[in-house]
Amino acid sequence: MTLQEIVDHLPPKQDLVRFARYLSSLRRPSRAELVLCGLGGALVGAGLALLFAPRPGSELRGAIGTRIGEYWSELETLRADANGDAAREH
């Protein structure tokens, strides 16, 4: 297909301008709406992940709880180390 054939198949200029004006008139979502949609998508994704998980629910919940406990204790250790470093600097 040549460039001229592509140009010949384009809609008239007036239609393109009208469509561009229509698109510019559409309301854009606010940041809060975008954040809520993102959180909603994350929740749906997490639900689907749990639904199709290869392990039974009780086993999976136990593994998740254990992993969260490990992360929490690691964060506590990092916080204690940071507080100790800050105390030694003064």
Beta strands, then each sheet from edge to edge (+ up, - down):
end
